[in-house]
């Protein structure tokens, strides 16, 4: 399931729609991986570098980090906010890299029928991941327009809202560590397993 979340995006001009951007870059991802799955499985550092570069061009990590910290963001120091964004980014890269080599997928496809945008600076794009066994998993990207570029700020995979899941995990970690920001940031290790994603939720 995590393969869908690591689609390599290019910098986006506002003239290109979020749907076209995602569709174009899914084709690019499939081209990069086609026939090289075994190579990347044995060279995870190279795959991680590819994922890192790709996510850097699409994800608004500062925005996502602030959202995951939730109400705790207000009382965090600028250094803690920045450090959490960096730590959060690295854990996502590690997770997506593992997903690329462990989940047996056959196709990634952006749906032809998309919901109309309700706001000029917000959009969602629906796609599907088709597993080798034929099972279809829905994926929905949430994007916001920032400085003329669309950036992904959340993903819902098979009904599981990853942003909300991570926020709940951060909240629980803060409770478990007596509101010690540094302890939570240093020990941050979000868990959303492939089995959980396959089972799905009701977001």
trRosetta pair geometry for C-beta under 8 A, 3 or more apart (Angstrom, degrees):
i j d omega theta_ij theta_ji phi_ij phi_ji
1 4 6.5 -47 180 18 51 108
1 5 7.8 36 136 -10 70 106
1 99 6.6 -78 68 -154 54 126
1 103 5.8 -162 0 -118 42 155
1 129 6.3 156 -125 65 54 159
1 137 5.8 -91 -112 134 96 164
1 139 7.9 161 -167 -80 84 114
1 157 5.3 99 170 175 120 135
1 158 6.5 -66 -131 -7 137 123
1 194 6.0 161 20 -137 101 73
1 197 3.8 -139 51 132 165 143
1 198 6.5 -147 -40 -61 126 65
2 5 5.4 -57 -162 35 57 113
2 6 6.7 40 148 -15 79 109
2 95 6.0 -135 -144 143 150 86
2 96 5.2 -158 160 -119 111 52
2 98 7.1 33 69 79 154 74
2 99 2.4 -105 68 -108 120 170
2 100 7.1 -85 98 -39 96 56
2 103 6.3 162 33 -14 76 139
2 157 7.9 -13 -85 -115 47 166
2 194 7.0 -81 -13 -91 102 88
2 197 7.3 -175 -49 -15 72 171
3 6 6.2 -73 -153 39 35 102
3 96 7.7 117 -100 -165 29 77
3 99 5.4 -150 -46 132 58 101
3 100 5.1 109 -104 -103 86 59
3 103 5.5 -134 -17 66 109 127
3 105 5.4 -115 48 2 152 149
3 108 7.1 -127 119 -70 109 126
3 129 6.7 128 68 -129 102 134
4 7 6.7 -10 -173 -36 42 103
4 108 6.1 164 -104 -125 83 117
4 127 6.7 179 -154 93 121 122
4 129 4.8 -102 -55 -62 126 123
4 137 7.7 -144 -17 97 148 113
4 139 4.5 -131 145 -80 152 169
4 155 7.7 156 110 -168 98 136
4 157 6.7 148 67 -114 127 108
5 92 8.0 -108 135 -171 125 103
5 96 5.7 -122 91 -108 98 110
5 99 7.4 38 43 77 103 160
5 139 7.5 -145 -63 -152 73 134
5 155 5.2 120 -114 129 105 177
5 157 6.9 -55 -53 -67 115 129
5 162 7.6 58 -111 -27 147 168
6 29 7.8 134 105 -132 74 138
6 51 5.1 -35 -162 -132 125 105
6 54 6.6 80 174 89 74 137
6 55 6.8 -53 -138 -62 71 104
6 96 3.7 129 -70 -180 125 129
6 97 7.5 136 -114 -62 163 44
6 99 7.0 157 -7 71 127 117
6 100 6.1 -67 61 -61 148 112
7 22 6.5 52 117 -151 157 78
7 25 5.5 102 160 116 103 108
7 26 5.5 -38 -136 -85 128 68
7 29 5.3 -93 -137 -40 66 150
7 54 7.2 -151 120 165 32 132
7 58 7.7 30 88 -4 81 173
7 108 7.4 173 -89 162 114 158
8 25 5.6 -141 87 -176 59 112
8 28 6.0 -93 74 104 107 118
8 29 5.4 154 21 -79 89 91
8 32 7.2 44 16 5 141 154
8 50 7.0 -67 -76 165 134 87
8 51 7.7 -123 -77 -115 92 40
8 53 7.4 13 -134 96 116 84
8 54 3.1 -92 -115 -127 82 125
8 55 7.9 -77 -111 -40 60 48
8 57 7.3 47 -173 51 72 124
8 58 7.7 180 -165 -16 33 129
9 12 7.0 -33 169 -43 114 108
9 21 6.3 38 -145 159 107 106
9 22 7.3 -35 -98 -96 108 56
9 25 4.9 -44 -102 -95 51 177
9 54 6.5 103 23 -177 54 80
9 57 5.3 -159 88 103 78 100
9 58 3.4 88 46 -74 133 123
9 152 7.5 159 -10 -14 154 115
10 21 7.5 -136 53 -154 77 94
10 24 7.8 -55 22 106 113 121
10 25 6.4 -170 -2 -88 81 118
10 28 7.9 85 -31 2 106 170
10 57 5.9 -39 -134 154 24 146
11 57 5.6 -98 -56 -160 63 103
11 149 6.2 -61 -165 -123 74 135
12 16 5.5 -119 -161 68 90 116
12 18 7.8 34 -168 -99 162 55
12 21 5.0 -8 -109 -111 127 146
12 149 5.0 122 62 -149 83 78
12 150 4.9 -34 83 34 152 89
13 16 5.4 89 64 4 79 98
13 148 7.1 -26 -150 157 48 104
13 149 7.6 -37 -88 -98 18 72
14 145 6.9 55 -119 -146 101 121
14 148 4.7 -86 -41 -161 113 74
14 149 7.2 -99 -64 -74 71 33
14 150 7.8 128 -111 -33 56 83
16 20 5.3 -118 -174 83 89 122
16 21 5.3 104 131 -62 118 94
17 20 4.7 92 57 9 86 101
17 21 6.8 -149 92 -7 45 88
17 123 7.9 179 -174 -148 79 162
18 21 5.6 -58 -148 37 32 115
18 22 6.3 26 159 -16 67 106
18 123 4.4 165 7 107 151 147
18 125 5.1 -141 128 -50 109 123
18 141 7.5 -157 167 96 123 123
18 143 4.9 175 -124 47 142 158
18 150 4.9 -168 -92 -167 91 164
19 22 6.1 -60 -149 38 27 105
19 23 6.2 23 156 -16 65 111
19 110 6.3 136 -163 170 80 139
19 114 5.4 -102 -90 -42 138 165
19 125 5.2 171 -92 -121 63 113
20 23 5.7 -57 -142 41 31 111
20 24 6.0 32 160 -21 67 108
21 24 6.0 -55 -147 34 25 109
21 25 6.4 7 162 -5 61 114
21 150 6.3 171 33 60 162 134
22 25 6.2 -69 -146 45 27 101
22 26 6.3 35 157 -27 66 104
22 110 5.6 129 105 -91 108 136
22 125 5.0 146 9 135 156 160
22 127 6.8 -133 144 -48 134 135
22 141 6.5 -178 -96 24 147 153
23 26 5.9 -50 -147 27 29 112
23 27 7.0 30 154 -16 60 102
23 110 4.4 -91 -85 26 89 149
24 27 6.0 -60 -166 33 32 112
24 28 6.7 30 143 -18 66 106
25 28 4.9 -42 -147 33 48 118
25 29 6.3 54 151 -23 69 96
26 29 5.5 -48 -148 33 35 114
26 30 6.4 34 154 -17 65 103
26 108 5.0 -140 -161 109 121 121
26 109 7.6 149 141 -98 157 24
26 110 6.4 -179 7 -30 151 102
26 127 7.4 176 -77 -141 152 153
27 30 5.9 -54 -147 37 30 109
27 31 6.4 32 153 -20 62 108
28 31 5.7 -58 -151 36 30 113
28 32 6.4 31 153 -21 66 105
29 32 5.7 -56 -149 33 32 110
29 33 6.3 10 161 -3 67 112
29 54 7.9 66 -92 -134 100 154
29 108 7.3 -5 81 48 128 152
30 33 6.2 -67 -143 47 29 99
30 34 5.8 47 157 -48 67 103
30 108 6.7 -156 -63 38 111 108
31 34 5.8 -38 -137 9 27 119
32 36 7.3 -72 151 48 53 137
32 50 6.9 157 164 -166 145 144
33 36 5.9 -129 -158 60 36 94
33 37 6.1 50 177 -74 92 75
33 40 7.0 -49 -128 1 82 150
33 100 7.3 -135 -111 -172 138 112
36 39 4.5 -50 -167 41 77 120
36 40 5.7 73 134 -21 91 99
37 40 6.1 -61 -148 40 28 103
37 41 6.2 33 153 -25 64 108
37 101 7.1 146 -170 -123 81 71
38 41 5.5 -52 -146 32 32 117
38 42 6.6 15 159 -5 64 108
39 42 6.3 -75 -159 46 28 98
39 43 5.9 -17 159 20 69 118
40 43 5.8 -76 -128 62 32 85
40 44 7.2 79 169 -93 66 43
40 46 6.6 -119 -122 84 73 102
40 47 4.2 87 -165 -70 107 123
40 100 7.0 -55 129 122 139 122
40 101 6.2 -148 111 -85 97 110
41 44 7.4 3 -164 -67 24 81
41 101 4.5 140 -103 -150 80 124
43 46 4.4 8 138 21 111 118
43 47 6.6 127 100 -17 72 89
44 47 5.4 -57 -147 42 41 111
44 48 5.9 46 153 -25 72 104
44 97 6.1 91 -166 160 94 126
44 101 7.2 -75 -101 -13 94 155
45 48 5.6 -51 -145 35 30 113
45 49 6.5 33 153 -21 62 103
46 49 5.7 -50 -150 33 33 112
46 50 6.6 35 150 -20 63 103
47 50 5.5 -51 -152 34 36 114
47 51 6.4 35 151 -17 67 104
47 97 5.3 126 115 -146 106 99
47 100 6.3 -163 178 82 132 143
47 101 7.0 69 132 -46 175 116
48 51 5.6 -53 -146 38 33 111
48 52 6.1 39 152 -24 66 105
48 93 6.0 78 -159 156 86 107
48 94 7.2 9 -124 -96 119 51
48 97 4.6 -9 -89 -94 76 153
49 52 5.5 -50 -145 34 31 116
49 53 6.4 30 157 -17 64 106
50 53 6.0 -57 -150 37 28 108
50 54 6.2 26 154 -18 63 111
51 54 5.7 -59 -145 39 30 112
51 55 6.1 23 161 -15 68 109
51 93 5.3 143 111 -150 117 81
51 96 5.2 162 -158 98 142 120
51 97 5.3 -128 5 -72 156 86
51 100 7.3 -143 -73 -22 126 144
52 55 6.3 -60 -143 39 23 103
52 56 6.3 31 156 -28 60 109
52 93 5.2 28 -81 -132 77 141
53 56 5.7 -54 -151 27 28 117
53 57 7.1 19 155 -15 59 106
54 57 6.2 -69 -165 33 32 106
54 58 6.9 -7 155 6 67 114
55 58 6.1 -78 -145 49 37 93
55 59 4.8 -8 -176 9 85 122
55 61 8.0 71 147 -61 106 110
55 89 7.3 159 120 -157 134 92
55 92 7.1 153 -150 112 163 120
55 93 6.4 -133 25 -88 150 89
55 96 7.4 145 -59 35 133 163
56 59 7.5 -41 -88 43 16 87
58 151 6.4 148 173 -139 46 60
58 152 5.2 25 149 9 101 107
59 64 6.5 -21 176 -14 103 143
59 89 7.7 157 97 -120 135 93
59 92 7.8 -176 -177 112 176 157
59 151 6.5 88 -157 -174 16 93
59 152 5.2 -45 -99 68 65 96
59 153 7.7 134 -153 -85 67 37
60 63 3.9 15 125 26 118 119
60 64 6.1 140 90 -19 69 88
60 144 7.0 -41 5 55 154 106
60 146 6.2 91 -96 15 138 156
60 151 3.9 79 -39 141 103 142
60 152 7.2 -176 8 69 79 43
60 153 5.4 -17 49 -88 114 85
61 64 5.5 -55 -139 42 33 111
61 65 5.9 38 159 -24 67 106
61 85 5.0 107 138 -175 99 98
61 86 7.9 76 146 -78 140 35
61 88 6.7 160 -164 87 98 107
61 89 4.8 2 -135 -78 145 112
62 65 5.8 -52 -145 35 26 112
62 66 6.5 25 156 -17 61 106
62 85 5.3 0 -99 -125 52 151
63 66 5.9 -57 -152 36 29 109
63 67 6.4 28 152 -19 64 109
63 144 7.2 -132 170 47 167 138
63 146 7.6 -140 -42 -64 144 155
63 151 7.2 113 30 110 141 134
63 153 5.3 -56 112 -123 127 111
64 67 5.6 -57 -149 37 32 112
64 68 6.2 31 155 -19 67 106
64 85 7.7 116 70 -131 81 85
64 88 6.9 -166 110 130 106 141
64 153 5.8 -170 -74 -153 83 63
64 154 7.3 161 -114 -70 96 62
64 163 7.0 -118 -145 -115 86 102
65 68 5.8 -55 -146 36 30 109
65 69 6.4 27 156 -16 65 107
65 81 6.9 119 125 -174 125 70
65 84 5.3 138 -166 109 119 95
65 85 3.6 -90 -34 -93 164 76
65 88 5.1 172 -100 33 92 150
65 89 7.9 -43 -63 -38 115 84
66 69 5.8 -57 -148 39 30 109
66 73 4.9 65 -152 -128 72 153
66 81 7.0 20 -86 -154 82 111
66 85 7.9 0 -34 -79 68 107
67 70 7.1 27 173 -70 37 56
67 153 7.1 99 -12 175 155 102
67 154 7.5 -90 119 -71 162 106
67 163 5.8 -24 127 -167 130 117
67 167 6.7 -76 141 -77 71 119
68 84 7.8 -157 82 152 116 121
68 88 6.4 152 47 -122 158 149
68 163 6.8 -121 -78 -158 78 68
68 166 4.6 -44 -128 121 114 112
68 167 5.0 -142 -142 -81 47 67
68 170 5.3 117 156 -22 86 148
69 72 4.8 -111 175 75 86 94
69 73 3.9 111 100 -66 123 85
69 76 6.4 -51 -171 -15 150 146
69 81 7.3 -76 -15 -119 167 77
69 84 6.3 74 -68 120 120 161
69 167 7.8 -62 19 -125 12 79
69 170 6.0 -114 -105 156 39 156
70 73 6.5 171 71 -11 23 97
70 167 5.1 96 -49 -158 117 110
70 170 6.8 162 9 85 105 126
70 171 6.4 -5 39 -67 147 103
71 74 6.4 -32 -177 9 53 112
72 75 6.4 -70 -163 47 51 95
72 76 6.2 61 143 -40 79 106
72 170 7.0 -138 35 142 140 114
72 171 7.5 -176 -21 -98 124 64
72 174 5.8 -144 -87 -89 151 159
72 179 7.8 -167 -125 -142 115 84
72 181 7.3 162 170 -100 119 98
73 76 5.7 -55 -149 20 34 117
73 81 6.6 68 -151 -109 82 108
76 80 4.2 -126 -175 91 100 123
76 81 5.0 127 111 -59 124 81
76 84 7.3 -38 -168 -3 158 137
76 181 5.6 143 -117 -130 91 148
77 80 4.6 95 51 6 79 102
77 81 7.0 -141 92 -6 41 85
77 181 7.7 155 14 94 85 162
78 81 5.7 -53 -147 35 32 113
78 82 6.3 29 157 -16 65 107
79 82 5.9 -57 -148 39 30 109
79 83 6.1 27 156 -18 65 110
80 83 5.7 -54 -139 39 30 109
80 84 6.2 31 160 -20 65 105
80 181 5.0 6 -153 149 147 138
80 182 7.1 -96 -112 -73 110 66
80 185 6.4 -144 -156 -44 84 152
81 84 6.1 -57 -149 34 25 108
81 85 6.6 27 153 -20 61 105
82 85 5.8 -54 -153 32 32 112
82 86 6.6 28 152 -16 65 106
83 86 5.7 -56 -152 37 34 111
83 87 6.2 31 153 -16 68 107
83 185 5.6 55 113 178 111 147
84 87 5.6 -55 -142 41 34 109
84 88 5.8 37 157 -22 68 108
84 185 5.0 -99 -86 -116 83 110
84 188 7.1 118 -139 -46 80 159
85 88 5.8 -54 -143 38 26 112
85 89 6.3 32 154 -24 61 106
86 89 5.7 -53 -151 32 29 114
86 90 6.6 25 155 -16 63 105
87 90 5.9 -57 -151 36 32 109
87 91 6.5 28 155 -16 66 106
87 185 5.7 146 18 -172 159 81
87 188 5.1 98 138 55 130 137
88 91 6.0 -57 -148 37 31 108
88 92 6.4 30 155 -18 64 107
88 166 7.7 79 -143 -177 115 142
88 188 6.8 -63 -77 146 65 151
88 190 7.8 49 -135 -15 77 128
89 92 5.9 -61 -153 36 29 110
89 93 6.4 29 153 -20 66 106
90 93 5.6 -51 -147 34 34 112
90 94 6.4 34 155 -18 66 104
91 94 5.7 -52 -148 37 33 113
91 95 6.2 33 153 -20 65 108
91 188 6.3 -109 -37 123 151 100
91 189 6.4 -168 -127 -123 134 44
91 190 5.8 113 138 25 140 94
92 95 5.6 -57 -145 38 32 111
92 96 6.0 28 159 -17 68 108
92 190 8.0 14 -71 49 69 132
93 96 6.0 -56 -142 39 27 107
93 97 6.2 30 157 -23 62 108
94 97 5.9 -57 -149 33 27 113
94 98 6.7 24 155 -15 62 105
95 98 6.0 -58 -155 36 30 108
95 99 6.4 31 150 -21 65 108
95 190 7.4 -42 -55 80 150 99
95 192 7.5 54 -164 53 146 91
96 99 5.4 -54 -148 36 34 115
96 100 6.5 42 153 -28 66 100
97 100 5.8 -48 -153 24 31 114
97 101 7.2 5 158 1 61 106
98 101 6.5 -76 -157 46 32 94
98 102 5.7 3 161 -3 73 125
99 102 6.1 -74 -130 47 26 97
99 103 5.3 5 -174 -6 73 118
99 194 6.9 159 -117 -84 87 106
100 103 7.4 -37 -103 35 11 94
102 194 6.6 -120 112 -54 121 156
103 131 7.6 -94 172 -114 91 94
103 194 6.0 -169 -83 -133 100 130
104 131 6.0 63 94 -163 80 86
104 132 4.3 -51 146 3 109 123
104 133 7.6 71 99 -16 122 84
105 108 6.9 32 156 -54 139 83
105 129 5.5 -64 -129 -175 126 101
105 130 6.7 102 -165 75 80 49
105 131 5.8 -71 -110 -109 54 47
105 132 6.9 -161 -137 -36 6 75
106 130 5.0 -61 63 106 98 96
106 131 6.4 61 2 142 94 16
106 132 5.0 131 -52 -91 102 51
106 134 8.0 6 17 -76 148 39
107 128 8.0 21 104 101 94 91
107 129 7.6 166 88 -157 53 42
107 130 4.2 10 54 46 94 119
108 127 6.5 21 180 161 82 129
108 128 7.6 174 -152 87 45 50
108 129 5.8 -14 -105 -107 74 69
108 130 7.6 -151 -70 19 29 79
109 127 6.1 175 93 -162 40 87
109 128 5.4 -10 62 57 88 91
109 130 7.0 28 6 -14 109 112
110 125 6.6 -32 -141 171 111 109
110 126 7.5 116 -159 89 64 50
110 127 4.5 -49 -101 -99 52 101
111 114 6.3 142 87 -71 97 70
111 126 4.7 -12 22 98 129 100
111 127 6.2 -155 -12 -100 77 38
111 128 6.7 84 -60 -15 90 98
114 124 7.9 180 -169 94 99 71
114 125 6.5 -28 -131 -128 130 59
114 126 6.1 176 -117 28 75 95
115 124 6.4 12 57 70 118 108
115 126 7.3 85 0 -15 92 119
117 120 7.0 89 133 -97 132 27
117 122 6.8 156 -159 86 98 62
117 123 5.0 -43 -105 -102 112 83
118 122 6.9 -23 63 80 84 111
119 122 4.2 41 67 33 115 102
120 145 7.1 -50 131 21 70 148
121 144 5.9 25 152 -164 85 75
121 145 4.1 -111 -142 42 70 107
122 142 7.5 -19 -166 -170 92 86
122 143 7.2 151 -158 86 46 58
122 144 5.6 -18 -101 -106 67 71
122 145 7.4 -103 -52 2 33 85
123 142 7.8 156 86 -158 46 45
123 143 4.7 -16 65 64 91 105
123 144 7.9 173 23 -83 71 29
123 145 7.7 71 -4 -41 104 90
123 150 6.8 -31 41 -135 128 126
124 140 5.6 4 -177 -179 112 103
124 141 6.4 164 -155 82 57 54
124 142 5.4 -22 -100 -100 86 59
124 143 7.1 173 -86 18 33 79
125 140 7.1 161 78 -155 41 56
125 141 4.6 -4 53 52 92 107
125 143 6.9 32 -4 -8 103 121
126 138 6.8 -25 -162 -164 98 100
126 139 7.4 145 -158 82 51 52
126 140 5.2 -19 -101 -103 70 82
127 138 7.8 144 84 -158 39 55
127 139 5.0 -23 71 68 85 101
127 140 7.7 165 24 -85 64 37
127 141 7.5 29 8 -10 107 101
128 136 5.2 -14 -171 -168 125 100
128 137 6.7 142 -161 71 68 45
128 138 5.8 -39 -102 -102 77 50
128 139 6.7 165 -98 18 23 85
129 136 7.4 149 76 -158 46 51
129 137 4.6 -18 60 62 97 102
129 139 6.0 64 -17 -21 99 123
130 134 7.1 -23 -173 -144 94 30
130 135 7.5 158 -156 81 51 42
130 136 5.5 -19 -103 -103 72 74
130 137 7.9 -170 -77 22 27 72
131 134 6.8 -32 75 39 80 21
131 135 4.4 6 37 57 124 90
131 136 7.6 -139 11 -71 80 28
131 137 6.9 69 -32 -11 100 107
135 198 7.8 39 128 -151 153 95
137 157 6.9 15 158 -177 118 80
137 158 4.6 -47 -158 -73 99 108
137 197 7.4 44 -158 151 147 95
137 198 7.3 -80 -91 -117 134 54
137 200 7.7 -158 -134 -82 93 107
138 156 8.0 -8 117 111 93 95
138 157 8.0 167 94 -157 55 36
138 158 6.2 127 52 -94 68 46
138 159 7.4 68 65 -38 108 69
139 155 6.7 -15 -169 -171 95 101
139 156 7.1 160 -156 85 45 58
139 157 5.4 -2 -111 -111 85 67
139 158 7.5 -16 -74 -33 64 59
140 155 7.1 155 81 -158 51 52
140 156 4.4 0 55 54 101 105
141 152 5.4 -66 -165 -124 111 108
141 154 7.7 145 -163 84 46 54
141 155 5.7 -20 -106 -105 60 78
142 152 7.0 101 74 -157 52 64
142 153 5.5 -65 104 66 98 84
142 154 4.0 9 44 57 124 96
142 155 7.2 -142 17 -69 80 34
142 156 7.6 71 -25 -13 101 93
142 163 7.8 -46 41 -14 135 143
143 150 4.7 18 171 -177 134 102
143 151 6.3 153 -154 74 81 32
143 152 5.4 -48 -95 -93 80 48
143 153 6.6 132 -123 8 27 85
144 150 7.4 159 80 -148 25 60
144 151 6.0 -26 62 61 73 86
144 153 5.3 24 3 -16 107 137
145 148 7.3 7 -178 -112 96 12
145 149 7.2 155 -153 77 60 27
145 150 5.8 -37 -95 -92 64 63
145 151 7.8 138 -111 16 18 77
146 149 6.1 -35 71 65 69 77
146 150 7.9 109 22 -120 72 18
146 151 5.3 -20 27 10 118 125
152 155 6.9 19 178 -58 121 93
153 163 7.5 30 139 -87 70 144
154 161 7.1 -3 176 -165 122 85
154 162 6.7 171 -165 63 73 87
154 163 4.0 -46 -124 -29 108 136
155 162 5.1 11 71 26 83 131
155 163 7.5 132 33 -29 51 88
156 159 6.8 8 171 -117 103 11
156 160 6.7 165 -160 75 64 38
156 161 5.1 -24 -106 -97 92 60
156 162 6.9 -157 -93 0 35 79
156 203 5.1 -142 -142 96 122 137
157 160 5.4 -24 68 58 75 95
157 162 6.4 48 7 -44 102 110
157 197 5.2 -20 120 -146 124 110
158 197 5.5 112 38 179 129 68
158 198 7.0 16 92 -117 177 16
158 199 7.8 124 129 74 136 35
158 200 4.0 -105 151 -105 104 89
158 201 7.0 102 112 20 74 68
159 200 4.5 59 42 -178 119 92
159 201 4.0 -164 120 70 95 59
159 202 5.3 5 -177 -72 126 19
159 203 5.0 153 -176 29 54 77
160 165 6.3 20 172 -46 97 139
160 192 7.0 148 141 -155 143 124
160 196 6.9 83 -91 139 161 96
160 197 6.1 -106 30 -113 144 64
160 200 6.5 -147 -30 -153 94 40
160 201 4.1 105 -79 10 67 124
160 203 6.1 124 -117 -6 9 125
161 164 4.0 36 106 24 119 114
161 165 6.2 162 89 -20 62 86
161 201 7.3 -94 1 86 67 143
161 203 4.0 153 -36 -123 96 153
162 165 5.4 -54 -143 37 33 116
162 166 6.2 31 160 -17 67 105
162 192 6.3 -37 -124 -63 91 172
163 166 6.1 -57 -149 38 27 106
163 167 6.3 28 153 -20 63 108
164 167 5.5 -53 -145 36 33 114
164 168 6.4 34 155 -19 65 104
164 203 7.2 167 34 -113 138 128
165 168 5.9 -56 -152 35 28 110
165 169 6.5 26 151 -17 63 107
165 190 7.7 98 121 -168 97 116
165 192 5.9 71 129 -86 151 121
166 169 5.5 -55 -148 37 35 113
166 170 6.4 37 153 -21 67 102
166 190 5.2 -19 -117 -123 91 143
166 192 7.9 -58 -63 -36 81 123
167 170 5.7 -51 -149 34 32 111
167 171 6.4 35 152 -19 64 105
168 171 5.6 -51 -148 36 32 114
168 172 6.4 32 154 -18 65 105
169 172 5.7 -52 -146 37 32 110
169 173 6.3 35 154 -21 64 106
169 190 5.5 119 90 -122 160 82
169 191 7.2 161 -118 33 147 74
170 173 5.6 -55 -147 36 31 112
170 174 6.4 34 153 -20 65 104
170 184 6.9 79 -154 173 72 133
170 188 7.8 3 -103 -121 84 106
171 174 5.8 -54 -151 33 30 111
171 175 6.6 29 151 -17 64 105
172 175 5.6 -54 -151 36 35 112
172 176 6.2 32 153 -18 67 108
173 176 5.6 -55 -143 39 32 110
173 177 6.0 5 163 3 66 115
173 184 4.5 115 131 -133 116 103
173 187 7.1 -175 -157 88 126 108
173 188 7.2 56 -173 -102 174 67
174 177 6.3 -71 -138 52 25 93
174 179 5.5 33 -179 -105 92 50
174 180 7.9 179 -141 40 59 46
174 181 7.7 6 -115 -88 97 54
174 184 5.6 -10 -78 -76 63 153
175 179 7.8 26 -89 -56 31 65
177 180 4.4 -96 146 43 104 99
177 183 4.4 -170 -168 97 140 130
177 184 5.3 -166 46 -60 150 84
177 187 7.7 163 -73 41 146 136
180 183 3.8 39 108 17 120 118
180 184 6.4 153 89 -17 67 85
181 184 5.9 -63 -151 38 30 108
181 185 6.1 24 158 -16 69 110
182 185 5.8 -55 -142 40 30 108
182 186 6.0 27 160 -17 66 111
183 186 6.0 -57 -142 40 25 108
183 187 6.1 -1 165 4 62 117
184 187 6.3 -74 -142 52 23 93
184 188 6.4 53 154 -67 63 86
185 188 5.7 -21 -150 -24 31 117
192 196 5.9 -118 -168 77 61 133
192 197 6.5 71 155 -54 97 100
193 196 4.6 100 60 4 81 101
193 197 7.1 -147 99 -3 46 85
194 197 5.6 -56 -148 38 35 111
194 198 6.2 36 154 -21 68 105
195 198 5.8 -55 -147 36 30 111
195 199 6.4 29 154 -19 64 106
196 199 5.8 -55 -149 35 31 110
197 200 7.2 36 176 -74 35 47
